[in-house]
Amino acid sequence: MAVSAAQRFARIATAERPSDARVLMKRAIVLGASMAGLMAARVLSEHADEVLVIERDPTEASTSPRPGVPQGSQVHALLPAGNTQLDRWFPDFTAEALAAGATNPDPEAIRNYVNGDLRPLPPGGSLGISLVSTRPFLESLVRRRTLAIGNIKLVHGRADGIEFTGDRAGAVRYQPTGEGAELVTEAADLIVDATGRSSRLSDWLKAAGWPQPPMRRMPIKLNYASALFKQDPDISDIGISIAQNQPGSGQPPRQGGVLAVEGDRWLVLVAGYADDRPTRDLEDFRKRCRDDFPPAFGQIADHGELIGEVVTYHQADSRRRDYDQLERIPAGLIVAGDAVASFNPVYGQGMTSAALHASCLSAYLRSDPPLDEPARAYFDDVRVVVDAAWQVSTFADLALPHVHGPYPRGYRLVKAISGLVFQAAAGDPHVNVQFNRVTTMLDHPSALARPQTLLRALRWKLLPSTA
């Protein structure tokens, strides 16, 4: 019997810890100590005698944004599905993160606004815990837990290429950090590319005579500005406030967020699209907070104690590389995280997708695969995760006035179903839970088309007083 995408997604997103791992290889190499690379290394530690992680950026300053993550100082979200995977691979991770300063705000301190209207939250506890912190803080905890595993080693250097032997990837070349260091070649039984959006793997494949993966782009032209403020209960009690003005609301489509992060700080974000560009100017930042978003934004920006400066970030597009569509791909090669797909960051899918890719890698390696053949089962599972995130983010982005496609097959139908469920989520608790389980990547988007959910959404639309 064929397995549906929703069933595969549920298997990938499980919280159950695997108990059937065994060593399959002598050495695995991971390119990049990003969240995707660290999570991949954690999984590989159960299947390889040695795991070597090669990272370009220095990692000693554990709570500062890395140069290779230019958006590291901006707001990041670990969705509940990502939190589930961190606890799956690092027992008691949530408790450790909370003890170190991450927050899990009380529901009474959480606000979600759409077009200025306060949206109801799902019933308490229905989505599980969602850790709130800065990205460098969270990444440092994951890095510490990963590198504490005895057979994982991190070295600093810049990946220079992959060497192919016959039909497989067999070695990595890298330039160690340090003046005068000579190029090093390290053999591996399995290589993971986790070098992010700027991955050069496609070029390396072309240079070696392999086909390049198809690339799809969604031109979002997103502009961010973020600033840190010292928390002050006399100014606000906000733990999380998310606000968005949707296209067609009569206001420019803008996004904003306030997150209570570690160190008793608020991280405040304002975002616009296309020519609507927040700047590093503090007065511009304050004006946007006052004029475009709920009162807490302006109160914090005007009266809070600024820590550091306003920082900006621009992302031109969402993109995905469909390795699963290649007719020929080398054995011994895995791609994870943003090197596969990166999405509009306002939806917070990046770190969670990376964690789910690690779950795909675990499922692949626990299937006792022939490592001298391409990892097609892995790429097929990753496709399910990418499709889920891509549908949620890009279908919303297609409503932006400056985005003119590409429109996927079934766009009108999916848009109609999503719109119906979104509206009903404001009044029907069951629909609200299901809608949020999809947007937080706990469930596959097809869950919104389940008969029970659609019937309740239709009933709310036709007879809202009875919902």
N, C-alpha and C positions, 0 to 999 in steps of 0.2 A: 504494500500500500504506500502510495506517495505521501511524503511528509510535507505539510504546508509550511509556508514561510513563518506563520505565527507559531507553529509547533517547534520549528527549528529555533526561532528566536527565544522561546521559553526555555528550551534546553540550554542555549548559550547563556542566558541571563540568570541561571539558577544560582541560589545561594549555597547549595550543597557542596561541601568540600570533597574533591576527588580522593579516592583511596586506592586507586589501581595504577598508580604511576610506576614506571620502571625505567631504568637507564637504557637509552637507545644509542648513545653516541659518546665520543670522547670529548669533543669540544664544539661549543656553539659560540658564535660571535654576534653581538648586538651593536649596531651602529646607532649611537645616540642614547643619552641617558635622560631622555624626556620621560613623561609619564608612560608613554607607549613602550619605550625601550626598557624602563625599569620593570614594568609589569611583565613584559616578555621575558626578561632575565629571571624574574621570580618563577615563572612557569618552567622555563628551561632548566632551572636548578634541580628539578626533580627528574630530568631526563638526560642530563649530560654530566660527565665527570667534571667538566670545567666550563664556566661561562665567562667570556671576556666581553666587557662593555667598553666601547671606545667612544669617548665624549670630547668634543672640541672645546667646550667652555670650561673654565675653572669652576669647581663645585664646592670650594672651601667656604665661600661666603653663602652659607646655606639659606639665609632668609632674604637674599637680594635677587632681583630678577636677573636671569642669565642673558648675555648678549644674544644668544641664539633664539631667545623667545622675546622678541621686541614688544609683544603684547603682555608680557608677564606682570607688569605693574597695573594692568587694567582689571576690572571685575571678572572673576571666573566663578563658575558654578560647578559644584560636584553634584550631579543629579542623584536622586535616591538609588537608581540602578548602579551608578558608579560606586556609591557608598557600600552597596551590597557586595560588589566585587572586591573592594578593598578589604572588607571584613572576611571575605571568603579566602583570600590569599594571605592575609596578614591577620591572624586571630587577634581579637580585641583591639583592632586598629582604631575604631571609633572612640573607645574609652581612652586610649592613649592620646588621640588628637584633642579630645575635649579637655583632658588633664593638662595638655601643653598650651591650651589657649583658644582652640577652635570653638566656635559657638554652635548651638542648636537652639535658636530663638524660640521662646514660648509662642504658641499660636496667637496669643493676644497681642504680640508685638510684630505680627506679620501683616502686611497690607499688599494687595494686588489690585492695581487700577487699570482699567481699559477705557480709553476716551474719557477719563476723569471720573468714571463710575467705579466704586469699590466692588470687587468681585468676591463672592463667598469662597472661603477655603474649603477643601475637601474635609470630611469629618476627621477629627483628631486621630493621628496614628495610622490612617489608612494607607499612607505612602511610605511609612517608615521614617528613618532619620535622614536628614540631609545636612551634612557638615558645611559650615560657612567659615571661610578663611581666605587669605590671599593665596594665590597660586604658589609663590615661592615657599610659603610655610608648608603647604600640603605636600609639595614636591620634595621638600627636604625630609619630611617624615617618611615618605615612601622610599626615598633614596637610602636613608639610614637603615630602615628595616631590610631593604633589598641587599645592601652591602654587608649586612651582618650575617648573611648566609655564607657559610664557609667556602663554597666552591664558586662564588661569584667574585670577580676581580674587575675593577675599573681602572682604565688608563686614559690619559689625556692626549688627544691628538686629533688631526683632521683626516677623515676618510678620503682616500685618493682614488679608490676604484676597487672593483671585484675582478678576480681572475677566474676564468672558466676553463674547466678541463672536460672535454667531450661535451656531454649534455648536462653538466651540472656546474653550479657555483662552488668553487673549491677553496678559495682563499680571499683575504681582504688585504689591501694595501692601505697603510695610513702613515701620516707624517706626525711623529711624536712632537708634543709641545717642547719648546726649548731651542735656543739658538744653535744651529749647526747639527741638529739631530737628523739622522739619515732615515730614509724611507724604510718602513718595516713591512714585511709580508707575513701574515699569520694564516695558517691553514685552518679550515673548519669543516665540520660535517654538516652544519646548518648555519646560515647567515640570515639575520633579521635586519632589514632596513627600517629604522625608526628615526630618520633624520628630518622629518617634518615636511612642511609645504614646499621647501626648497630642495627636496630630494633630487639627487642627480642620477638615480638608478636608471631612469628611462634612457638617459644619454649613454650610460655605461652599457646597457643592453644593446643599444643601436651600434655602438662602437665595436662590440664583440660579435655582431651579425645576428642578434636576436631581435624579434619584433618589439616595438614599443607599445605600451598599453594605451588604449583609447583614453583621451582626456576630455572630460565634460566640465564646462564652466557656467556659473550663474553670476552675471555681473551685478553685484549688490551695491558697490561703492559706499561702503559703511565707514563712518567717521566717529571716533570715540574721543572723549576726554574724561579723565578720572582724577580725583583728588582725595587725599586722606585727611580726616579731621579727628581730633580727640573727642571721645565720647563724653557727653555731659548730660546727666538725667534732667537737668533744669532746662535743657533745650528740647530734647525729645527722648521718648522711650522706644524708638523704632529699633527692631532687630533686623527685619528685612522689609523693604518697600520696593516693589517693582511697578513701573508705570509705562504704559505705551499709548501713543496716539496712533490709531490705525489709519491706513489710507481711506479716504472718503469720509473722515470724521469732521472735516472742516478745518482741521489743524494739520500742519506739516507732520508727516509720519516720523515720530521721534520715540526714542526709548530712554528710560532712566532707571537707575537702581541705587538703593542705599543698603549696604550690608554692614552689620556689626561684626567686625573681624577681630582676630587675635590682637592682643596688646591694647585692649580698650579703645579701639579706633573704629570710625566709620569710613568705609570706602564708598565714595559717591561717584556715580557715572552718569554722563549725559551723552546721547548719541543721536546723530542725524544721518541722512543719506544724500548722495550726489553732491550738489553744491551747498548743502546745509552742513557746514563744517565747524564744529566747536573748536576753539583755539586754546592756546596755553594762557591766554589772558584771564586773570582771576575775575575781573569784573564781568567779562563775557560769560564765564562759568556761572557766576552767581546769578546773573540775569536770566540765563536759561533755567536754572533751578527754580527761581521765583516764578517765572512767567509760564513755563511749559509743564510743570509737574505739581503734584500735591504739596500741601503746606510744609511737610517735614523736610522736603528737599531745600526749600528756601530758608527755613529756620536754621538748618545745619550749615548751609553754605554762607549765610550772612552772619551768624553768631557763633559758629563753631571755631575752634582753634585749628587753623590750617597746619598740617604737618607736611613739610616739603613743598613741592610745586605741583601745579596742574600738568598732567602728562597726556599726550595725544597718541592716537594710533589710527591708521587707515588700512582697510582691507578691501581690495578691489573686487574680489569675487569669492564665491564658494567653488570648490573644484573637487573632482574625483578622478582617480585613475582606475580603470576597470581591468585589473589584472586577470580576473576570472574569465574574461572574453578572449584572452590570447590563445591561439591554437598551439603555439609553442612557447614554453617557458622553462627555464632551467630548473632542474632538481636542486634541492638544498638551498632554496631561497624563499624567504617569507618577507612580507611587507606589512607594516602595522602603523596605526595612528594616522596623523596628518599626511604621512607619505602616501597613504591610500586615498583619504578623503578629508577635507577640512570644510567646515560649514560656517554659515553666518554665526559669529560668536555670541550674538544676543540670545540665542536659544540654549547656550550652555552645554552643547552636546560633545565638545571635543574630548575632555578628559574621560567622560563616561564611555564614549565610543572606544577610546584607547584601552580602557579596562575590559570592555567586552571583547575586543580583539584578542586580548590575552586569554580569555575564556575560549575563544575559537582555537587558539594555538594549543591549549590544553586538550580540548576534545580531539584535535587532529593527532597529537602525539600519543594520547591514550588509546588511539585506535590501532596502534602497532603498525604504522605506515611503512612502506618501503622507501627509505630515504634516498634511494637512487632514482626515484621517480618524482615528477613535479607534485607539489603540495596542493593539488586541485581541491581536495576536500576542505582544506583550510580556506582557500580563496572563495569557495562557494559559501561557506559560513560567514565570512567577512562581508560578502555581498549582501547577505540578509541584514546585517547590522547597518551597513552603509545605506541600503535602500530605506530602512526604517527612519534613520536620522534625516536623510536627504528629502524624503517625502514631507516630513513635518516642517523642516526649515524652508525648503525651496518653494513649496506650495504657498506658504505665507509670503515669501519674498516676491512671488509673481504678482501679488496685488499692489506692489509698490509702483508708483506712476512712471519711474524711469527704467523699470525692468520690463523687457519685451520678449521674454522667452529665454531659452527654449521651453516650450510647453510639452510635458510628457503625455504619453497616451493615457486616456481616461481622466484628464485634468478636470474637465467640467463636472464629471460625476463625483470625483473625490472632493472637489471644492464644495459642491453642494452638500455632501454628507458632513464634511468637516464643519461647514458653517452652521448647519442645523444642530449638530452636537455642541458646538461652541456656545450657541445661544441658549440651548437647553441647560447647559452646565451651570448657568446663573441661577436656575431655580430648582433643578432636580438633583438631589444629593447623589443618587446612583450614577447619573450621567456625569456629574462633576468628578466623581472618583475615577470613572473610566477615562474621561478626557485627560485628566492629570496623570494617570498611569501611562498613557501614551506619550504625553509631552515630556515626562521624566524618564522615558525609555525603560519603564518596567514592563510594558506590554508593546506588542507590535501594532502599528497603526490600523491594521485590519480589524482590530478589536472594536473600533468605532463603528464598524458595519455589522456587528452582531445583531441579530433580530431583536433581542431584548433591549439593547441600547437604542436602536433606531426607533422602536415602538415607543419607548419612554420619551425620546426626544420629540417625536411627532405629537405625542399626547400633550407634552408641555407647550408645544407651539400652538396647537389647536385649542387646548383647554388648560391654560397656565394656572388657573385658580385651583385645579384639582390635583396638580403635581405634588 
